[in-house]
Amino acid sequence: MQTASADILTIGGREVRLTRPDKVLFPEDGITKAGLIQYYEQVGPRIIPYLTGRPLTLHRFPDGIDQPGFIQNAADLYYPHWISRITVKKEAGAVTHVLCNDLATLVYLVNQACITFHVWLSRATSPTFPDQMVFDFDPATDDLNPVAEGATLFKSILDELDAPAFVKSTGSRGLQVVVPLGSKDDSDSVRDVARKLANLVIARSPDRFTLEQRKRYRQDRVLIDINRNGYAQTVVANYAVCARRGAPVAVPLDWGELREKGFRPDGVTTKTIHERLETAGDPWANFTLKAASLAGIRRNLEMLRVA
């Protein structure tokens, strides 16, 4: 139950004091901090399952998106005691990340001008063993059709390998294809298989896709980025808002949406998402139930290569 008194919200028995709720965070769209909080409250039941138990990286914009924001990994010392945390190993020692396991924490972080939430591919209980394998399809030009075509081609290959494939928009120009895993292999193993899968796509269409990160060598080809599969790397959370004009939202997609006329990866915004939430289910509702074995994917990949 949630109650409000002046600028204090009581959510699940936790008090969250709002500061400068009228602060405009999206100047061209007139979206204030209060408006952003309202959005995240409304999508709370959808986004929290994708945040729960995962170390967070926060993208904050205290002065709005027209001014430089900053990336925050470590939880601030002044955060309330009731906000969950997890300390994980990094190259330089260790970092204590926030865990967003409930609506009160979500609203508190948005009040800190966190616009976009990025999550680890693993859970805090097993940080070195990801339960997702992610492929970023990033366009080289303003033509977004090759991105949708590339993701669709990749799904067909994953189907050949009997591997589950889910797709999401990033709220920007790209798409991510995600394979749920059983958290039994470390990040290095996952990235190794991801590279082999990406190379298979490239081998079938080398004039359209590449692993080349440098744009001057990429030409017009779509980048298949596998680097998010490294340890402590993150992806934008489903239903998170992106700090771009129009306030686009990263959303889980149905594969059929990629074939719709006028489809854009940044086509869903905070203003248009509500009809979607009211009329459509979550295309990723059975994501964890579809978890695949990395060993099985590797075995099927080798059999396909030999064939």
Secondary structure, DSSP 8 states (H G I E B T S, - for coil): -EEEETTEEEETTEEEE---TT-EEETTTTEEHHHHHHHHHHTHHHHHHHHTTSBEEEEE-TT-TTS--EEE-S--TTS-TTSEEEEEEETTEEEEEEE--SHHHHHHHHHTTEEEEEEESS-TTSTTS-SEEEEEEE-SSS--HHHHHHHHHHHHHHHHTT---EEEE-SSS-EEEEEEB-S-S-HHHHHHHHHHHHHHHHHH-TTTEE----HHHHTT-EEEE-GGGSTT-EEE-TT-B-SSTT-BB--EE-GGGGGSTT--TT--BTTTHHHHHHH---TTTTTGGG-B-HHHHHHHHHHHHH-
